[in-house]
Amino acid sequence: MATAKEKLVASQSDLKSFFQVPTSDQIKKKLRVSITNCCNFNCFFCHNEGSLKDNKHLPINSIFEIVEESLAIGINQIKLTGGEPLIYEDRSNNIIDVITKINLLKNSNNFELSLTTNGSRLQSFASNLKRAGLDRITVSLHTIDQFNFVELVSPKNKTTVNQILKGLVEATKYFDDVKINTVLYESENYSNIEELPKIADFALENNISELRLFTLLNTKKLTSFDEFYVDWLDKKVINQIRKIASRTNFDESIHLLKNYSSVNLPVRLLIPLERGKHKLKLSIHPFINNRFNDSSDPCSLCKEKRMCQEGFYTLRVNANGDLRSCLLKKTNYNIYSLNVREALTKALSEMPSSISCLRNSLNQPVITER
């Protein structure tokens, strides 16, 4: 008969299928393009892809050139972000014109084009976004409580939570892959932790493909980080996630991911959920400090490592035309100072060449007393 320790080793081996660990090549094939740093919301934790909210936007021809050159060097996943991309304007061009123009590149390239939005205008844009050639869409939904929404997300905007929910429902009519991003926060006066089961209920009932939970990401601009940060292993968070998941092996999943919390890449826990005919992926994306114990780590010499939680995630270009390999990196390569190909190549060269040490660690079950 197997001992308790042997059973735990076996369960951890089975649970590896619930973890998504990117390869370095996968990370290098993604590009986030902030087409504008303007937004009609004011989320207190927004990193705005590393730029200020100074009413800048990328001209449509620059966006096209960035995507075209990215595809030429092997990138095959393009995500349009902001600010809020659905309020983008460049002379007479709007977001539909941007997507239509980029979609012309699919005649000779195989790539995915996606977009992240706050959902405030999604109900009226969803059908046209699909017709223009958008492949999938992600909506930021950090609360379904109108008080929290007004206080923390949209203090000067007339948008309601209900408008965003209607936009999500409308999007599922046209897109097979609609995701929700929710950033966890808790302070003395505000919290969305107890809302998580309700958000999951909405997602399950409305054909949302994935609910992604993120911990608060620290940036130099976020002065209220300590006030609002809640760890993904906080008892309150785990209790709410258990209500959602109701998995017999969920404790072991939490235990296993905790063992790998020191790696410097976006490891995430993925839990498949079902309710009747409805299916939903629940994913947890922990941003964790104190990652840099290994001198071979590609970030080990970075001066920002004590603050950094994200590590290498994806290439980014912001609305000022600055390309960078991570949010906190001071070095950037401006597409107007360099040509676009050169800027992309230089930024890519800073990405890790290998993460074999991470993948090897996932092949070795770690037993820790609980």
Secondary structure as the mmCIF struct_conf table of DSSP 4:
data_model
#
loop_
_struct_conf.conf_type_id
_struct_conf.id
_struct_conf.beg_label_comp_id
_struct_conf.beg_label_asym_id
_struct_conf.beg_label_seq_id
_struct_conf.end_label_comp_id
_struct_conf.end_label_asym_id
_struct_conf.end_label_seq_id
HELX_RH_AL_P HELX_RH_AL_P1 ALA A 4 LEU A 15
HELX_RH_3T_P HELX_RH_3T_P1 LYS A 16 PHE A 18
STRN STRN1 PHE A 19 GLN A 20
HELX_RH_AL_P HELX_RH_AL_P2 SER A 24 LYS A 28
TURN_TY1_P TURN_TY1_P1 LYS A 29 LYS A 29
STRN STRN2 LYS A 30 SER A 34
STRN STRN3 THR A 36 THR A 36
BEND BEND1 ASN A 40 ASN A 40
TURN_TY1_P TURN_TY1_P2 PHE A 44 PHE A 45
HELX_RH_3T_P HELX_RH_3T_P2 ASN A 48 GLY A 50
BEND BEND2 ASP A 54 ASN A 55
STRN STRN4 HIS A 57 HIS A 57
HELX_RH_AL_P HELX_RH_AL_P3 ILE A 60 ALA A 72
TURN_TY1_P TURN_TY1_P3 ILE A 73 GLY A 74
STRN STRN5 GLN A 77 THR A 81
BEND BEND3 GLY A 82 GLY A 83
HELX_RH_3T_P HELX_RH_3T_P3 PRO A 85 ILE A 87
STRN STRN6 GLU A 89 ASP A 90
TURN_TY1_P TURN_TY1_P4 ARG A 91 SER A 92
STRN STRN7 ASN A 93 ASN A 94
HELX_RH_AL_P HELX_RH_AL_P4 ILE A 95 ASN A 103
HELX_RH_3T_P HELX_RH_3T_P4 LEU A 104 ASN A 107
TURN_TY1_P TURN_TY1_P5 SER A 108 SER A 108
STRN STRN8 GLU A 112 THR A 117
BEND BEND4 GLY A 119 GLY A 119
TURN_TY1_P TURN_TY1_P6 SER A 120 ARG A 121
HELX_RH_AL_P HELX_RH_AL_P5 LEU A 122 ALA A 132
TURN_TY1_P TURN_TY1_P7 GLY A 133 GLY A 133
STRN STRN9 ARG A 136 SER A 140
BEND BEND5 ILE A 144 ILE A 144
HELX_RH_AL_P HELX_RH_AL_P6 GLN A 146 ASN A 148
HELX_RH_PI_P HELX_RH_PI_P1 PHE A 149 VAL A 153
TURN_TY1_P TURN_TY1_P8 PRO A 155 LYS A 156
HELX_RH_AL_P HELX_RH_AL_P7 VAL A 161 THR A 172
TURN_TY1_P TURN_TY1_P9 LYS A 173 TYR A 174
BEND BEND6 ASP A 176 ASP A 176
STRN STRN10 VAL A 178 VAL A 183
STRN STRN11 GLU A 186 GLU A 186
BEND BEND7 GLU A 188 ASN A 189
STRN STRN12 SER A 191 SER A 191
HELX_RH_3T_P HELX_RH_3T_P5 ILE A 193 GLU A 195
HELX_RH_AL_P HELX_RH_AL_P8 LEU A 196 GLU A 205
TURN_TY1_P TURN_TY1_P10 ASN A 206 ASN A 207
BEND BEND8 SER A 209 SER A 209
STRN STRN13 GLU A 210 PHE A 214
HELX_LH_PP_P HELX_LH_PP_P1 THR A 215 ASN A 218
TURN_TY1_P TURN_TY1_P11 LYS A 220 LYS A 221
TURN_TY1_P TURN_TY1_P12 THR A 223 SER A 224
HELX_RH_AL_P HELX_RH_AL_P9 PHE A 225 PHE A 228
TURN_TY1_P TURN_TY1_P13 TRP A 232 LEU A 233
BEND BEND9 ASP A 234 ASP A 234
HELX_RH_AL_P HELX_RH_AL_P10 LYS A 235 ALA A 245
TURN_TY1_P TURN_TY1_P14 THR A 248 ASN A 249
HELX_RH_AL_P HELX_RH_AL_P11 PHE A 250 ASN A 259
TURN_TY1_P TURN_TY1_P15 TYR A 260 SER A 262
BEND BEND10 ASN A 264 LEU A 265
STRN STRN14 ARG A 268 ARG A 275
TURN_TY1_P TURN_TY1_P16 GLY A 276 LYS A 277
STRN STRN15 HIS A 278 HIS A 285
BEND BEND11 ASN A 289 ASN A 289
TURN_TY1_P TURN_TY1_P17 SER A 295 SER A 296
BEND BEND12 ASP A 297 ASP A 297
TURN_TY1_P TURN_TY1_P18 PRO A 298 LEU A 301
TURN_TY1_P TURN_TY1_P19 LYS A 303 MET A 307
BEND BEND13 GLU A 310 GLU A 310
BEND BEND14 PHE A 312 PHE A 312
STRN STRN16 LEU A 315 VAL A 317
TURN_TY1_P TURN_TY1_P20 ALA A 319 ASN A 320
STRN STRN17 ASP A 322 ARG A 324
BEND BEND15 SER A 325 CYS A 326
TURN_TY1_P TURN_TY1_P21 LEU A 327 LEU A 328
BEND BEND16 LYS A 330 LYS A 330
STRN STRN18 TYR A 333 ASN A 334
TURN_TY1_P TURN_TY1_P22 ILE A 335 SER A 337
BEND BEND17 LEU A 338 LEU A 338
HELX_RH_AL_P HELX_RH_AL_P12 VAL A 340 SER A 349
TURN_TY1_P TURN_TY1_P23 GLU A 350 GLU A 350
BEND BEND18 MET A 351 MET A 351
BEND BEND19 SER A 353 SER A 353
HELX_RH_AL_P HELX_RH_AL_P13 SER A 356 LEU A 362
TURN_TY1_P TURN_TY1_P24 ASN A 363 ASN A 363
BEND BEND20 GLN A 364 GLN A 364
#
